[in-house]
C-alpha cells in the first residue's frame, strides 16, 4: 500500500467537490407486467445522462438484495431529485430511490 503524507492528504482533500449518490431499489411494481421494458427505457435514459456528463458512474447491483443500482451524479441533490422523479422506472413504481450528497475527487474513475 502506498504511503500518503499529511501534506499529500491535505492537497488531495482541497480538490474534493460535491456530488450526489443515488441508491436505486426495487419498488412496489418491480414484478409488474411490462417492467422489463420500463427498465430498458430507464437504462437508455441512463446512457443519455452519461453522454450529457450528468451521471458520472452508474452501476447495476447484481446480488439478491432489493438494491438495483447506484449512480454518482455531477449535480446537487435538488437537481438529481428532479432527474430521478422524471425517470420512467421511478414514475412506474418499478424503482424507488434514496439520495445522498457526498464529496469525492474530480477525475476519479473505474479502472478500464
Gaussian input, Z-matrix of N, CA and C with variables (Angstrom, degrees):
# hf/3-21g

backbone

0 1
 N
 C     1     B1
 C     2     B2     1     A1
 N     3     B3     2     A2     1     D1
 C     4     B4     3     A3     2     D2
 C     5     B5     4     A4     3     D3
 N     6     B6     5     A5     4     D4
 C     7     B7     6     A6     5     D5
 C     8     B8     7     A7     6     D6
 N     9     B9     8     A8     7     D7
 C    10    B10     9     A9     8     D8
 C    11    B11    10    A10     9     D9
 N    12    B12    11    A11    10    D10
 C    13    B13    12    A12    11    D11
 C    14    B14    13    A13    12    D12
 N    15    B15    14    A14    13    D13
 C    16    B16    15    A15    14    D14
 C    17    B17    16    A16    15    D15
 N    18    B18    17    A17    16    D16
 C    19    B19    18    A18    17    D17
 C    20    B20    19    A19    18    D18
 N    21    B21    20    A20    19    D19
 C    22    B22    21    A21    20    D20
 C    23    B23    22    A22    21    D21
 N    24    B24    23    A23    22    D22
 C    25    B25    24    A24    23    D23
 C    26    B26    25    A25    24    D24
 N    27    B27    26    A26    25    D25
 C    28    B28    27    A27    26    D26
 C    29    B29    28    A28    27    D27
 N    30    B30    29    A29    28    D28
 C    31    B31    30    A30    29    D29
 C    32    B32    31    A31    30    D30
 N    33    B33    32    A32    31    D31
 C    34    B34    33    A33    32    D32
 C    35    B35    34    A34    33    D33
 N    36    B36    35    A35    34    D34
 C    37    B37    36    A36    35    D35
 C    38    B38    37    A37    36    D36
 N    39    B39    38    A38    37    D37
 C    40    B40    39    A39    38    D38
 C    41    B41    40    A40    39    D39
 N    42    B42    41    A41    40    D40
 C    43    B43    42    A42    41    D41
 C    44    B44    43    A43    42    D42
 N    45    B45    44    A44    43    D43
 C    46    B46    45    A45    44    D44
 C    47    B47    46    A46    45    D45
 N    48    B48    47    A47    46    D46
 C    49    B49    48    A48    47    D47
 C    50    B50    49    A49    48    D48
 N    51    B51    50    A50    49    D49
 C    52    B52    51    A51    50    D50
 C    53    B53    52    A52    51    D51
 N    54    B54    53    A53    52    D52
 C    55    B55    54    A54    53    D53
 C    56    B56    55    A55    54    D54
 N    57    B57    56    A56    55    D55
 C    58    B58    57    A57    56    D56
 C    59    B59    58    A58    57    D57
 N    60    B60    59    A59    58    D58
 C    61    B61    60    A60    59    D59
 C    62    B62    61    A61    60    D60
 N    63    B63    62    A62    61    D61
 C    64    B64    63    A63    62    D62
 C    65    B65    64    A64    63    D63
 N    66    B66    65    A65    64    D64
 C    67    B67    66    A66    65    D65
 C    68    B68    67    A67    66    D66
 N    69    B69    68    A68    67    D67
 C    70    B70    69    A69    68    D68
 C    71    B71    70    A70    69    D69
 N    72    B72    71    A71    70    D70
 C    73    B73    72    A72    71    D71
 C    74    B74    73    A73    72    D72
 N    75    B75    74    A74    73    D73
 C    76    B76    75    A75    74    D74
 C    77    B77    76    A76    75    D75
 N    78    B78    77    A77    76    D76
 C    79    B79    78    A78    77    D77
 C    80    B80    79    A79    78    D78
 N    81    B81    80    A80    79    D79
 C    82    B82    81    A81    80    D80
 C    83    B83    82    A82    81    D81
 N    84    B84    83    A83    82    D82
 C    85    B85    84    A84    83    D83
 C    86    B86    85    A85    84    D84
 N    87    B87    86    A86    85    D85
 C    88    B88    87    A87    86    D86
 C    89    B89    88    A88    87    D87
 N    90    B90    89    A89    88    D88
 C    91    B91    90    A90    89    D89
 C    92    B92    91    A91    90    D90
 N    93    B93    92    A92    91    D91
 C    94    B94    93    A93    92    D92
 C    95    B95    94    A94    93    D93
 N    96    B96    95    A95    94    D94
 C    97    B97    96    A96    95    D95
 C    98    B98    97    A97    96    D96
 N    99    B99    98    A98    97    D97
 C   100   B100    99    A99    98    D98
 C   101   B101   100   A100    99    D99
 N   102   B102   101   A101   100   D100
 C   103   B103   102   A102   101   D101
 C   104   B104   103   A103   102   D102
 N   105   B105   104   A104   103   D103
 C   106   B106   105   A105   104   D104
 C   107   B107   106   A106   105   D105
 N   108   B108   107   A107   106   D106
 C   109   B109   108   A108   107   D107
 C   110   B110   109   A109   108   D108
 N   111   B111   110   A110   109   D109
 C   112   B112   111   A111   110   D110
 C   113   B113   112   A112   111   D111
 N   114   B114   113   A113   112   D112
 C   115   B115   114   A114   113   D113
 C   116   B116   115   A115   114   D114
 N   117   B117   116   A116   115   D115
 C   118   B118   117   A117   116   D116
 C   119   B119   118   A118   117   D117
 N   120   B120   119   A119   118   D118
 C   121   B121   120   A120   119   D119
 C   122   B122   121   A121   120   D120
 N   123   B123   122   A122   121   D121
 C   124   B124   123   A123   122   D122
 C   125   B125   124   A124   123   D123
 N   126   B126   125   A125   124   D124
 C   127   B127   126   A126   125   D125
 C   128   B128   127   A127   126   D126
 N   129   B129   128   A128   127   D127
 C   130   B130   129   A129   128   D128
 C   131   B131   130   A130   129   D129
 N   132   B132   131   A131   130   D130
 C   133   B133   132   A132   131   D131
 C   134   B134   133   A133   132   D132
 N   135   B135   134   A134   133   D133
 C   136   B136   135   A135   134   D134
 C   137   B137   136   A136   135   D135
 N   138   B138   137   A137   136   D136
 C   139   B139   138   A138   137   D137
 C   140   B140   139   A139   138   D138
 N   141   B141   140   A140   139   D139
 C   142   B142   141   A141   140   D140
 C   143   B143   142   A142   141   D141
 N   144   B144   143   A143   142   D142
 C   145   B145   144   A144   143   D143
 C   146   B146   145   A145   144   D144
 N   147   B147   146   A146   145   D145
 C   148   B148   147   A147   146   D146
 C   149   B149   148   A148   147   D147
 N   150   B150   149   A149   148   D148
 C   151   B151   150   A150   149   D149
 C   152   B152   151   A151   150   D150
 N   153   B153   152   A152   151   D151
 C   154   B154   153   A153   152   D152
 C   155   B155   154   A154   153   D153
 N   156   B156   155   A155   154   D154
 C   157   B157   156   A156   155   D155
 C   158   B158   157   A157   156   D156
 N   159   B159   158   A158   157   D157
 C   160   B160   159   A159   158   D158
 C   161   B161   160   A160   159   D159
 N   162   B162   161   A161   160   D160
 C   163   B163   162   A162   161   D161
 C   164   B164   163   A163   162   D162
 N   165   B165   164   A164   163   D163
 C   166   B166   165   A165   164   D164
 C   167   B167   166   A166   165   D165
 N   168   B168   167   A167   166   D166
 C   169   B169   168   A168   167   D167
 C   170   B170   169   A169   168   D168
 N   171   B171   170   A170   169   D169
 C   172   B172   171   A171   170   D170
 C   173   B173   172   A172   171   D171
 N   174   B174   173   A173   172   D172
 C   175   B175   174   A174   173   D173
 C   176   B176   175   A175   174   D174
 N   177   B177   176   A176   175   D175
 C   178   B178   177   A177   176   D176
 C   179   B179   178   A178   177   D177
 N   180   B180   179   A179   178   D178
 C   181   B181   180   A180   179   D179
 C   182   B182   181   A181   180   D180
 N   183   B183   182   A182   181   D181
 C   184   B184   183   A183   182   D182
 C   185   B185   184   A184   183   D183
 N   186   B186   185   A185   184   D184
 C   187   B187   186   A186   185   D185
 C   188   B188   187   A187   186   D186
 N   189   B189   188   A188   187   D187
 C   190   B190   189   A189   188   D188
 C   191   B191   190   A190   189   D189
 N   192   B192   191   A191   190   D190
 C   193   B193   192   A192   191   D191
 C   194   B194   193   A193   192   D192
 N   195   B195   194   A194   193   D193
 C   196   B196   195   A195   194   D194
 C   197   B197   196   A196   195   D195
 N   198   B198   197   A197   196   D196
 C   199   B199   198   A198   197   D197
 C   200   B200   199   A199   198   D198
 N   201   B201   200   A200   199   D199
 C   202   B202   201   A201   200   D200
 C   203   B203   202   A202   201   D201
 N   204   B204   203   A203   202   D202
 C   205   B205   204   A204   203   D203
 C   206   B206   205   A205   204   D204
 N   207   B207   206   A206   205   D205
 C   208   B208   207   A207   206   D206
 C   209   B209   208   A208   207   D207
 N   210   B210   209   A209   208   D208
 C   211   B211   210   A210   209   D209
 C   212   B212   211   A211   210   D210
 N   213   B213   212   A212   211   D211
 C   214   B214   213   A213   212   D212
 C   215   B215   214   A214   213   D213
 N   216   B216   215   A215   214   D214
 C   217   B217   216   A216   215   D215
 C   218   B218   217   A217   216   D216
 N   219   B219   218   A218   217   D217
 C   220   B220   219   A219   218   D218
 C   221   B221   220   A220   219   D219
 N   222   B222   221   A221   220   D220
 C   223   B223   222   A222   221   D221
 C   224   B224   223   A223   222   D222
 N   225   B225   224   A224   223   D223
 C   226   B226   225   A225   224   D224
 C   227   B227   226   A226   225   D225
 N   228   B228   227   A227   226   D226
 C   229   B229   228   A228   227   D227
 C   230   B230   229   A229   228   D228
 N   231   B231   230   A230   229   D229
 C   232   B232   231   A231   230   D230
 C   233   B233   232   A232   231   D231
 N   234   B234   233   A233   232   D232
 C   235   B235   234   A234   233   D233
 C   236   B236   235   A235   234   D234
 N   237   B237   236   A236   235   D235
 C   238   B238   237   A237   236   D236
 C   239   B239   238   A238   237   D237
 N   240   B240   239   A239   238   D238
 C   241   B241   240   A240   239   D239
 C   242   B242   241   A241   240   D240
 N   243   B243   242   A242   241   D241
 C   244   B244   243   A243   242   D242
 C   245   B245   244   A244   243   D243
 N   246   B246   245   A245   244   D244
 C   247   B247   246   A246   245   D245
 C   248   B248   247   A247   246   D246
 N   249   B249   248   A248   247   D247
 C   250   B250   249   A249   248   D248
 C   251   B251   250   A250   249   D249
 N   252   B252   251   A251   250   D250
 C   253   B253   252   A252   251   D251
 C   254   B254   253   A253   252   D252
 N   255   B255   254   A254   253   D253
 C   256   B256   255   A255   254   D254
 C   257   B257   256   A256   255   D255
 N   258   B258   257   A257   256   D256
 C   259   B259   258   A258   257   D257
 C   260   B260   259   A259   258   D258
 N   261   B261   260   A260   259   D259
 C   262   B262   261   A261   260   D260
 C   263   B263   262   A262   261   D261
 N   264   B264   263   A263   262   D262
 C   265   B265   264   A264   263   D263
 C   266   B266   265   A265   264   D264
 N   267   B267   266   A266   265   D265
 C   268   B268   267   A267   266   D266
 C   269   B269   268   A268   267   D267
 N   270   B270   269   A269   268   D268
 C   271   B271   270   A270   269   D269
 C   272   B272   271   A271   270   D270
 N   273   B273   272   A272   271   D271
 C   274   B274   273   A273   272   D272
 C   275   B275   274   A274   273   D273
 N   276   B276   275   A275   274   D274
 C   277   B277   276   A276   275   D275
 C   278   B278   277   A277   276   D276
 N   279   B279   278   A278   277   D277
 C   280   B280   279   A279   278   D278
 C   281   B281   280   A280   279   D279
 N   282   B282   281   A281   280   D280
 C   283   B283   282   A282   281   D281
 C   284   B284   283   A283   282   D282
 N   285   B285   284   A284   283   D283
 C   286   B286   285   A285   284   D284
 C   287   B287   286   A286   285   D285
 N   288   B288   287   A287   286   D286
 C   289   B289   288   A288   287   D287
 C   290   B290   289   A289   288   D288
 N   291   B291   290   A290   289   D289
 C   292   B292   291   A291   290   D290
 C   293   B293   292   A292   291   D291
 N   294   B294   293   A293   292   D292
 C   295   B295   294   A294   293   D293
 C   296   B296   295   A295   294   D294
 N   297   B297   296   A296   295   D295
 C   298   B298   297   A297   296   D296
 C   299   B299   298   A298   297   D297
 N   300   B300   299   A299   298   D298
 C   301   B301   300   A300   299   D299
 C   302   B302   301   A301   300   D300
 N   303   B303   302   A302   301   D301
 C   304   B304   303   A303   302   D302
 C   305   B305   304   A304   303   D303
 N   306   B306   305   A305   304   D304
 C   307   B307   306   A306   305   D305
 C   308   B308   307   A307   306   D306
 N   309   B309   308   A308   307   D307
 C   310   B310   309   A309   308   D308
 C   311   B311   310   A310   309   D309
 N   312   B312   311   A311   310   D310
 C   313   B313   312   A312   311   D311
 C   314   B314   313   A313   312   D312
 N   315   B315   314   A314   313   D313
 C   316   B316   315   A315   314   D314
 C   317   B317   316   A316   315   D315
 N   318   B318   317   A317   316   D316
 C   319   B319   318   A318   317   D317
 C   320   B320   319   A319   318   D318
 N   321   B321   320   A320   319   D319
 C   322   B322   321   A321   320   D320
 C   323   B323   322   A322   321   D321
 N   324   B324   323   A323   322   D322
 C   325   B325   324   A324   323   D323
 C   326   B326   325   A325   324   D324
 N   327   B327   326   A326   325   D325
 C   328   B328   327   A327   326   D326
 C   329   B329   328   A328   327   D327
 N   330   B330   329   A329   328   D328
 C   331   B331   330   A330   329   D329
 C   332   B332   331   A331   330   D330
 N   333   B333   332   A332   331   D331
 C   334   B334   333   A333   332   D332
 C   335   B335   334   A334   333   D333

   B1=1.4365
   B2=1.5352
   B3=1.3291
   B4=1.4628
   B5=1.5254
   B6=1.3155
   B7=1.4518
   B8=1.5226
   B9=1.3246
   B10=1.4673
   B11=1.5260
   B12=1.3152
   B13=1.4628
   B14=1.5252
   B15=1.3340
   B16=1.4640
   B17=1.5160
   B18=1.3296
   B19=1.4637
   B20=1.5290
   B21=1.3248
   B22=1.4638
   B23=1.5244
   B24=1.3134
   B25=1.4640
   B26=1.5154
   B27=1.3276
   B28=1.4684
   B29=1.5282
   B30=1.3180
   B31=1.4650
   B32=1.5203
   B33=1.3102
   B34=1.4708
   B35=1.5278
   B36=1.3230
   B37=1.4603
   B38=1.5236
   B39=1.3104
   B40=1.4633
   B41=1.5273
   B42=1.3234
   B43=1.4752
   B44=1.5130
   B45=1.3304
   B46=1.4710
   B47=1.5254
   B48=1.3366
   B49=1.4622
   B50=1.5189
   B51=1.3254
   B52=1.4541
   B53=1.5231
   B54=1.3038
   B55=1.4592
   B56=1.5321
   B57=1.3129
   B58=1.4610
   B59=1.5185
   B60=1.3201
   B61=1.4681
   B62=1.5251
   B63=1.3248
   B64=1.4624
   B65=1.5223
   B66=1.3172
   B67=1.4662
   B68=1.5212
   B69=1.3083
   B70=1.4604
   B71=1.5228
   B72=1.3141
   B73=1.4733
   B74=1.5206
   B75=1.3167
   B76=1.4641
   B77=1.5217
   B78=1.3211
   B79=1.4582
   B80=1.5135
   B81=1.3188
   B82=1.4662
   B83=1.5332
   B84=1.3310
   B85=1.4674
   B86=1.5252
   B87=1.3184
   B88=1.4662
   B89=1.5252
   B90=1.3206
   B91=1.4678
   B92=1.5287
   B93=1.3137
   B94=1.4663
   B95=1.5232
   B96=1.3038
   B97=1.4577
   B98=1.5285
   B99=1.3332
   B100=1.4573
   B101=1.5227
   B102=1.3395
   B103=1.4690
   B104=1.5221
   B105=1.3303
   B106=1.4719
   B107=1.5298
   B108=1.3336
   B109=1.4674
   B110=1.5318
   B111=1.3068
   B112=1.4721
   B113=1.5318
   B114=1.3221
   B115=1.4625
   B116=1.5327
   B117=1.3312
   B118=1.4650
   B119=1.5252
   B120=1.3275
   B121=1.4714
   B122=1.5310
   B123=1.3231
   B124=1.4685
   B125=1.5373
   B126=1.3404
   B127=1.4657
   B128=1.5249
   B129=1.3240
   B130=1.4650
   B131=1.5355
   B132=1.3180
   B133=1.4664
   B134=1.5214
   B135=1.3342
   B136=1.4633
   B137=1.5274
   B138=1.3344
   B139=1.4663
   B140=1.5248
   B141=1.3041
   B142=1.4556
   B143=1.5260
   B144=1.3301
   B145=1.4606
   B146=1.5300
   B147=1.3329
   B148=1.4683
   B149=1.5146
   B150=1.3277
   B151=1.4640
   B152=1.5269
   B153=1.3248
   B154=1.4652
   B155=1.5317
   B156=1.3267
   B157=1.4588
   B158=1.5131
   B159=1.3255
   B160=1.4653
   B161=1.5250
   B162=1.3158
   B163=1.4623
   B164=1.5252
   B165=1.3302
   B166=1.4604
   B167=1.5175
   B168=1.3086
   B169=1.4642
   B170=1.5167
   B171=1.3158
   B172=1.4568
   B173=1.5281
   B174=1.3241
   B175=1.4625
   B176=1.5193
   B177=1.3101
   B178=1.4573
   B179=1.5287
   B180=1.3141
   B181=1.4634
   B182=1.5229
   B183=1.3390
   B184=1.4669
   B185=1.5273
   B186=1.3309
   B187=1.4673
   B188=1.5265
   B189=1.3080
   B190=1.4682
   B191=1.5244
   B192=1.3233
   B193=1.4563
   B194=1.5255
   B195=1.3345
   B196=1.4603
   B197=1.5275
   B198=1.3414
   B199=1.4579
   B200=1.5256
   B201=1.3307
   B202=1.4664
   B203=1.5236
   B204=1.3343
   B205=1.4522
   B206=1.5061
   B207=1.3395
   B208=1.4575
   B209=1.5173
   B210=1.3089
   B211=1.4486
   B212=1.5109
   B213=1.3245
   B214=1.4564
   B215=1.5182
   B216=1.3305
   B217=1.4610
   B218=1.5150
   B219=1.3291
   B220=1.4563
   B221=1.5225
   B222=1.3227
   B223=1.4687
   B224=1.5252
   B225=1.3190
   B226=1.4543
   B227=1.5117
   B228=1.3282
   B229=1.4594
   B230=1.5284
   B231=1.3271
   B232=1.4650
   B233=1.5259
   B234=1.3323
   B235=1.4653
   B236=1.5261
   B237=1.3284
   B238=1.4673
   B239=1.5268
   B240=1.3153
   B241=1.4695
   B242=1.5320
   B243=1.3302
   B244=1.4608
   B245=1.5190
   B246=1.3289
   B247=1.4653
   B248=1.5202
   B249=1.3144
   B250=1.4646
   B251=1.5270
   B252=1.3099
   B253=1.4669
   B254=1.5241
   B255=1.3309
   B256=1.4634
   B257=1.5268
   B258=1.3181
   B259=1.4631
   B260=1.5334
   B261=1.3338
   B262=1.4708
   B263=1.5258
   B264=1.3259
   B265=1.4653
   B266=1.5068
   B267=1.3164
   B268=1.4611
   B269=1.5245
   B270=1.3202
   B271=1.4624
   B272=1.5251
   B273=1.3327
   B274=1.4657
   B275=1.5311
   B276=1.3333
   B277=1.4598
   B278=1.5140
   B279=1.3434
   B280=1.4577
   B281=1.5212
   B282=1.3375
   B283=1.4556
   B284=1.5238
   B285=1.3070
   B286=1.4672
   B287=1.5254
   B288=1.3289
   B289=1.4618
   B290=1.5190
   B291=1.3375
   B292=1.4520
   B293=1.5190
   B294=1.3224
   B295=1.4573
   B296=1.5250
   B297=1.3408
   B298=1.4594
   B299=1.5242
   B300=1.3437
   B301=1.4632
   B302=1.5266
   B303=1.3226
   B304=1.4608
   B305=1.5272
   B306=1.2974
   B307=1.4600
   B308=1.5260
   B309=1.3371
   B310=1.4597
   B311=1.5169
   B312=1.3147
   B313=1.4517
   B314=1.5269
   B315=1.3370
   B316=1.4620
   B317=1.5296
   B318=1.3109
   B319=1.4601
   B320=1.5091
   B321=1.3413
   B322=1.4591
   B323=1.5210
   B324=1.2997
   B325=1.4636
   B326=1.5152
   B327=1.3052
   B328=1.4545
   B329=1.5258
   B330=1.3215
   B331=1.4669
   B332=1.5257
   B333=1.3106
   B334=1.4768
   B335=1.5122
   A1=108.49
   A2=115.71
   A3=121.28
   A4=110.62
   A5=115.94
   A6=121.92
   A7=108.11
   A8=116.84
   A9=123.18
   A10=107.90
   A11=115.82
   A12=120.38
   A13=109.91
   A14=115.69
   A15=120.36
   A16=110.83
   A17=117.22
   A18=120.68
   A19=111.08
   A20=116.78
   A21=120.46
   A22=110.64
   A23=116.09
   A24=119.79
   A25=111.60
   A26=116.99
   A27=120.67
   A28=110.96
   A29=117.11
   A30=120.74
   A31=111.02
   A32=117.18
   A33=120.76
   A34=110.97
   A35=116.56
   A36=119.99
   A37=111.73
   A38=117.58
   A39=121.22
   A40=112.21
   A41=117.51
   A42=120.59
   A43=113.07
   A44=117.76
   A45=119.56
   A46=110.54
   A47=115.13
   A48=120.40
   A49=109.56
   A50=115.07
   A51=120.24
   A52=113.19
   A53=114.92
   A54=124.41
   A55=106.73
   A56=116.30
   A57=120.62
   A58=108.95
   A59=115.86
   A60=121.96
   A61=108.35
   A62=115.47
   A63=121.97
   A64=107.88
   A65=115.93
   A66=121.96
   A67=106.74
   A68=115.73
   A69=122.71
   A70=108.78
   A71=115.88
   A72=121.13
   A73=110.60
   A74=114.61
   A75=120.12
   A76=108.34
   A77=115.85
   A78=121.48
   A79=112.19
   A80=117.13
   A81=121.26
   A82=112.95
   A83=117.62
   A84=120.48
   A85=112.57
   A86=116.54
   A87=122.46
   A88=111.91
   A89=117.63
   A90=121.73
   A91=113.62
   A92=118.05
   A93=119.69
   A94=111.27
   A95=115.29
   A96=120.58
   A97=108.53
   A98=115.69
   A99=120.75
   A100=113.99
   A101=117.63
   A102=120.50
   A103=112.09
   A104=117.23
   A105=120.50
   A106=111.00
   A107=117.28
   A108=120.61
   A109=111.07
   A110=116.43
   A111=120.20
   A112=110.16
   A113=116.94
   A114=121.06
   A115=109.98
   A116=117.26
   A117=120.68
   A118=110.61
   A119=117.20
   A120=120.27
   A121=110.95
   A122=117.00
   A123=121.61
   A124=109.37
   A125=116.18
   A126=120.77
   A127=112.25
   A128=116.70
   A129=121.03
   A130=110.00
   A131=115.65
   A132=121.01
   A133=110.39
   A134=117.27
   A135=120.38
   A136=111.10
   A137=117.51
   A138=120.39
   A139=110.16
   A140=116.93
   A141=121.66
   A142=110.94
   A143=117.11
   A144=121.07
   A145=111.10
   A146=116.91
   A147=121.19
   A148=109.94
   A149=116.35
   A150=120.94
   A151=111.21
   A152=116.98
   A153=122.18
   A154=112.69
   A155=117.73
   A156=121.34
   A157=115.20
   A158=117.92
   A159=120.69
   A160=113.00
   A161=117.00
   A162=122.08
   A163=107.66
   A164=116.02
   A165=121.47
   A166=112.72
   A167=116.60
   A168=121.76
   A169=107.73
   A170=116.17
   A171=121.33
   A172=107.80
   A173=116.20
   A174=121.74
   A175=109.74
   A176=115.95
   A177=121.24
   A178=107.33
   A179=117.32
   A180=121.76
   A181=107.31
   A182=116.53
   A183=120.78
   A184=114.41
   A185=117.17
   A186=117.94
   A187=109.39
   A188=116.91
   A189=121.31
   A190=113.24
   A191=117.78
   A192=120.49
   A193=109.83
   A194=116.35
   A195=119.72
   A196=111.79
   A197=116.72
   A198=120.51
   A199=108.61
   A200=116.28
   A201=121.08
   A202=111.98
   A203=117.07
   A204=118.96
   A205=111.47
   A206=114.39
   A207=120.55
   A208=107.77
   A209=114.39
   A210=119.80
   A211=110.52
   A212=115.57
   A213=121.42
   A214=106.83
   A215=115.24
   A216=122.30
   A217=110.49
   A218=116.11
   A219=122.88
   A220=107.57
   A221=114.91
   A222=122.89
   A223=107.33
   A224=115.75
   A225=121.12
   A226=112.44
   A227=116.88
   A228=121.37
   A229=114.57
   A230=118.51
   A231=119.68
   A232=111.58
   A233=117.02
   A234=120.32
   A235=110.52
   A236=116.41
   A237=120.06
   A238=110.64
   A239=117.32
   A240=120.18
   A241=109.80
   A242=117.54
   A243=120.85
   A244=112.32
   A245=116.17
   A246=120.34
   A247=110.09
   A248=116.25
   A249=119.96
   A250=111.74
   A251=118.04
   A252=120.11
   A253=111.74
   A254=117.84
   A255=122.29
   A256=112.92
   A257=118.01
   A258=121.51
   A259=109.73
   A260=118.34
   A261=119.76
   A262=113.43
   A263=117.22
   A264=119.78
   A265=112.58
   A266=116.97
   A267=121.56
   A268=109.48
   A269=116.41
   A270=119.91
   A271=112.05
   A272=117.35
   A273=121.33
   A274=112.80
   A275=117.76
   A276=120.23
   A277=113.39
   A278=117.53
   A279=121.06
   A280=109.38
   A281=116.53
   A282=123.05
   A283=110.43
   A284=115.45
   A285=124.23
   A286=105.21
   A287=116.90
   A288=118.42
   A289=111.57
   A290=113.60
   A291=123.65
   A292=107.32
   A293=116.84
   A294=122.76
   A295=108.74
   A296=115.24
   A297=121.29
   A298=109.67
   A299=118.06
   A300=118.81
   A301=108.62
   A302=116.35
   A303=120.31
   A304=109.41
   A305=115.98
   A306=122.89
   A307=107.66
   A308=115.82
   A309=120.40
   A310=108.77
   A311=115.49
   A312=121.42
   A313=110.36
   A314=117.68
   A315=120.28
   A316=110.44
   A317=114.74
   A318=120.23
   A319=114.18
   A320=118.95
   A321=119.37
   A322=108.75
   A323=116.53
   A324=120.50
   A325=109.91
   A326=115.45
   A327=120.38
   A328=108.37
   A329=118.28
   A330=119.65
   A331=110.42
   A332=115.57
   A333=120.91
   A334=110.96
   D1=139.97
   D2=-179.71
   D3=-67.24
   D4=147.69
   D5=174.29
   D6=-92.72
   D7=128.49
   D8=-179.29
   D9=-115.53
   D10=124.74
   D11=179.59
   D12=-80.76
   D13=165.58
   D14=175.53
   D15=-59.84
   D16=-40.31
   D17=179.88
   D18=-63.47
   D19=-43.52
   D20=177.78
   D21=-62.11
   D22=-41.00
   D23=179.08
   D24=-62.97
   D25=-47.08
   D26=178.74
   D27=-60.42
   D28=-41.88
   D29=179.58
   D30=-63.47
   D31=-43.45
   D32=179.69
   D33=-66.38
   D34=-45.96
   D35=-178.80
   D36=-61.06
   D37=-31.11
   D38=179.00
   D39=-67.35
   D40=-18.54
   D41=-179.81
   D42=-92.81
   D43=-5.52
   D44=-175.89
   D45=-68.07
   D46=153.59
   D47=177.79
   D48=-143.44
   D49=168.24
   D50=-176.70
   D51=-80.69
   D52=140.76
   D53=173.92
   D54=-136.73
   D55=179.57
   D56=176.57
   D57=-132.83
   D58=127.35
   D59=175.72
   D60=-95.67
   D61=136.39
   D62=173.28
   D63=-115.33
   D64=128.08
   D65=171.50
   D66=-104.83
   D67=119.38
   D68=-176.17
   D69=-103.04
   D70=127.30
   D71=-177.97
   D72=-122.04
   D73=159.38
   D74=174.50
   D75=-61.58
   D76=131.33
   D77=179.45
   D78=-95.72
   D79=-176.02
   D80=-176.86
   D81=-64.74
   D82=-21.67
   D83=-179.47
   D84=-106.94
   D85=23.24
   D86=-178.03
   D87=-52.36
   D88=-39.61
   D89=-175.83
   D90=-99.80
   D91=12.37
   D92=-176.72
   D93=-68.66
   D94=156.81
   D95=175.58
   D96=-62.50
   D97=134.76
   D98=-179.85
   D99=88.20
   D100=-0.70
   D101=-177.69
   D102=-62.19
   D103=-35.45
   D104=-178.35
   D105=-59.29
   D106=-43.15
   D107=179.53
   D108=-67.85
   D109=-37.15
   D110=177.33
   D111=-64.27
   D112=-40.59
   D113=178.04
   D114=-64.92
   D115=-37.47
   D116=176.58
   D117=-61.38
   D118=-43.28
   D119=179.56
   D120=-69.28
   D121=-34.76
   D122=173.53
   D123=-59.03
   D124=-45.91
   D125=178.84
   D126=-62.99
   D127=-42.19
   D128=177.83
   D129=-59.40
   D130=-41.48
   D131=178.69
   D132=-64.59
   D133=-39.23
   D134=176.93
   D135=-61.69
   D136=-40.69
   D137=176.81
   D138=-60.22
   D139=-40.34
   D140=178.98
   D141=-66.07
   D142=-43.27
   D143=177.77
   D144=-63.12
   D145=-36.10
   D146=175.32
   D147=-64.74
   D148=-47.17
   D149=-178.54
   D150=-61.32
   D151=-32.34
   D152=179.44
   D153=-81.99
   D154=-4.37
   D155=178.42
   D156=82.48
   D157=9.56
   D158=-179.74
   D159=-88.22
   D160=-37.25
   D161=-177.32
   D162=-104.44
   D163=95.46
   D164=-172.40
   D165=-71.28
   D166=-42.50
   D167=179.51
   D168=-137.73
   D169=133.26
   D170=176.63
   D171=-134.12
   D172=133.93
   D173=-177.99
   D174=-133.29
   D175=130.78
   D176=170.01
   D177=-85.11
   D178=133.08
   D179=179.01
   D180=-91.94
   D181=130.88
   D182=-170.56
   D183=-114.77
   D184=15.22
   D185=176.55
   D186=-89.73
   D187=-170.82
   D188=-176.86
   D189=-93.33
   D190=14.63
   D191=179.23
   D192=-81.31
   D193=177.44
   D194=176.24
   D195=-83.86
   D196=-2.77
   D197=175.92
   D198=-74.17
   D199=119.41
   D200=-176.08
   D201=-96.87
   D202=-28.39
   D203=-178.98
   D204=-176.99
   D205=173.82
   D206=175.21
   D207=-145.32
   D208=151.25
   D209=177.75
   D210=-142.21
   D211=150.20
   D212=174.11
   D213=-115.08
   D214=118.03
   D215=-177.67
   D216=-101.12
   D217=142.19
   D218=172.91
   D219=-91.33
   D220=64.81
   D221=-177.65
   D222=-163.68
   D223=162.11
   D224=179.49
   D225=-79.52
   D226=165.35
   D227=-176.50
   D228=-56.64
   D229=-40.14
   D230=-179.03
   D231=-65.28
   D232=-43.25
   D233=177.96
   D234=-64.56
   D235=-41.88
   D236=-179.28
   D237=-66.02
   D238=-37.81
   D239=177.05
   D240=-59.06
   D241=-43.48
   D242=176.70
   D243=-62.73
   D244=-41.33
   D245=177.90
   D246=-61.81
   D247=-46.44
   D248=-176.96
   D249=-69.93
   D250=-35.85
   D251=178.60
   D252=-64.94
   D253=-23.79
   D254=177.35
   D255=-89.52
   D256=-3.19
   D257=-178.88
   D258=-67.83
   D259=133.85
   D260=-178.51
   D261=-61.69
   D262=-33.51
   D263=178.65
   D264=-69.81
   D265=-37.74
   D266=177.31
   D267=-69.42
   D268=-44.74
   D269=-179.87
   D270=-60.95
   D271=-33.99
   D272=-179.53
   D273=-85.21
   D274=-4.74
   D275=-178.57
   D276=78.69
   D277=10.22
   D278=176.29
   D279=-72.75
   D280=-32.40
   D281=178.33
   D282=-125.85
   D283=153.02
   D284=163.77
   D285=-126.94
   D286=162.16
   D287=-175.80
   D288=-143.65
   D289=159.38
   D290=170.97
   D291=-122.81
   D292=144.41
   D293=179.01
   D294=-116.66
   D295=137.63
   D296=178.73
   D297=-137.52
   D298=118.16
   D299=172.99
   D300=-66.53
   D301=145.65
   D302=-179.18
   D303=-148.73
   D304=172.05
   D305=176.07
   D306=-122.90
   D307=141.87
   D308=174.95
   D309=-154.41
   D310=-168.97
   D311=-172.36
   D312=-112.14
   D313=119.17
   D314=177.66
   D315=-53.97
   D316=137.74
   D317=179.35
   D318=94.45
   D319=-14.17
   D320=175.39
   D321=-60.73
   D322=146.82
   D323=-178.52
   D324=-153.57
   D325=161.67
   D326=173.63
   D327=-73.73
   D328=148.40
   D329=178.18
   D330=-65.32
   D331=145.26
   D332=178.96
   D333=-71.29

